[in-house]
Amino acid sequence: MRITHRIGGKPWDGVASRSGDVYDPATGRVAAQVDFASTSTVDEAVASAKAAFSDWHNVSLARRVTVMFAFRELLNARKDELAAIVTAEHGKVLSDAAGEVQRGLEAVEFACGIPHLLKGGFSENASTRVDVYSIQQPLGVVGVISPFNFPAMVPLWFVPNAIACGNTVVLKPSEKDPSASAFIADLFAEAGLPDGVLNVVHGDKEAVDRILEHRDVKAVSFVGSTPIARYVYETGTRHGKRVQALGGAKNHMVVLPDADLDLAADAAVSAGFGSAGERCMAISVVVAVDPVGDELVSKIKDRIARLHVGDGRRPGCEMGPLVTGAHRDKVLSYVDAGVSEGAELVVDGRGHPIDGEAEGFWLGPTLFDHVGADMSIYQDEIFGPVLSVLRVSSYDDAVDVVNANRYGNGTAIFTNDGGAARRFQNEIEVGMVGVNVPIPVPVSYYSFGGWKDSLFGDSHAYGPEGVHFYTRTKVVTGRWLDPSHGGVNLGFPQNT
C-alpha cells in the first residue's frame, strides 16, 4: 500500500524520489510505503495553503464553526476506525488508542467555541470622542509537525484551533504512523473544509526543514524530543516564525509515607507502562519517600507480573509493542545501561510473556529500584516501558530531586495530606501537576505544556494559549467627528 501526500484537497499525483517503510509493530512486517516529500513538494503544499488563506480568513465565524461542528460529528461517528488505524501503525492497544481519539475529540469541541474565544476588547471614549478596540486576526499559513506516539491526538490539538482561527495548515505527521493524519484530512474534506485549507505532507528532516525555512509559513507547532524541539525552535525563530515546540520529559511521581500505596502502585503501573511508555506524560520515575520504598516496589512488581502484553488487536491485551524495531533496540540499550550502572533490576521486561508474533517489536514492562540521579536511566528520556524507583528520606529531598531535573513537563504527588499537596503544587518547578492523578494532562479548555527543557517558546498547546498562538492582535483607535468639530490644530495630540 502506498501512502501519499494530500495537497489542495486531493491525493498528490507526483512521483516521490524517496519513501519509507511503515511497519505493523505487532508483527514486525512492513504494512505500507509512505512517500517522502521533497523541498518542491512542501513548496507545493505551502502554495496551496497560501492560496486558500486569501478566502478562508474572510469566511465568517459562523461558517467556520459549521465546518468544525460537522467535522466533530464525523469524527465521533468514526472514532473506532481512527483508533484501529492508530493501533495498526503505532502498536498501542485498542482501548488506549480509543482514549487518544477521545481526548483529541475534546480539543475539537473546544475549537467549536471559537467565536467566543475571538472576541476582542472595546473601550468607548478612551479619549474625547475616541474609541479604542482590539481584534484578533489569523496569521496565515501555519505548519504542524506531529510525533509518532500520538498520531491522532496531537494533530487534533493543533489543526482544529488553527483552522477555526482562520489560518490554513500544512501538517507533517510522523513517517512512522502517517495514516491517522490522512484519515483526519479526509474527514475535514467531508465536513466541507475548502480545498487547500488543510494539506498533509509526509517525510523526514528534509520536509521539516523546508517548513521551518519557508517564508510563507508564519508559525510552527511541534511535539517531539527535546533535541529536535530545540532545533525546531531555533531554526524556526531564526527564520522569523512564531514557534511552540514541546519537547521531552522525565516525569516524577512522588509517593509520601501517608499515601494509599495500592492506589499509588496502580497509578505507577498505569502511567509507566500505558502505551508501552511512549508518552511524554508517562511516569518514568517513582520517588519513594522513606519508609514506603520496599512495600511500594513489591506492590508494583506484583502488578507488573499480571500485565497482559501482546498485539493490541487481541482481546485482553493491556500493553502493546514499541513502534519500531530500532526504537525497541534503543530502549533495550537502557536496560543494559541500568544494570551496568548499578541499579537493581527488579523486573526484566525481556522475559515477559508475549501474546503476539515473535517478530513484533516487543519489550515487556521493566522495573529498576535504587536508581541514582546520576544514572543514564534517570537522566535520559527513555520513551519506553522502563520505570525507575528513586528513594529519598524526606518530602524536601523529593522536591529537590524533581526541581533539579532538566525537564519540567509533568509530575504527580500521592498523599492524603492536603497541606503537603498544596505546598507541592506551589513549590514544584513543573508545568503540569497531578495530585493523586498520575498523568495530569489538562482538559481542552486549559492548555498543555511544560517548563524548562520540555518547552521552547512562550505558548502552550491548545486551550486559550493555543488560540493566542494562532492569532495576532490588532488595536484600532478611531474618532468619528461630529459636525461641531474644530479646525486645524498643529499641536501634539493630548489625551484629554
Secondary structure, 3 states (H helix, E strand, C coil): CEECCEECCEECCCCCCEEEEEEECCCCEEEEEEEECCHHHHHHHHHHHHHHHHHHCCCCHHHHHHHHHHHHHHHHHCHHHHHHHHHHHHCCCHHHHHHHHHHHHHHHHHHCCHHHHCCCCEEEEEECCEEEEEEEEECCEEEEECCCCCCCHHHHHHHHHHHHCCCEEEEECCCCCCHHHHHHHHHHHHCCCCCCCEEECCCCHHHHHHHHHCCCEEEEEEECCHHHHHHHHHHHHHCCCEEEEECCCCEEEEECCCCCHHHHHHHHHHHHHHHHHCCCCCEEEEEEECCCHHHHHHHHHHHHHCCCEECCCCCCCCECCCCCHHHHHHHHHHHHHHHHCCCEEEECHHHCCEECCCCCCCCCCEEEECCCCCCHHHHCCCCCCEEEEEEECCHHHHHHHHHHCCEECEEEEECCCHHHHHHHHHHCCCCEEEECCCCCCCCCCCCECCEECCEECCCCECHHHHHHHCEEEEEEEEECCCCCCCCCCCCCCCCC
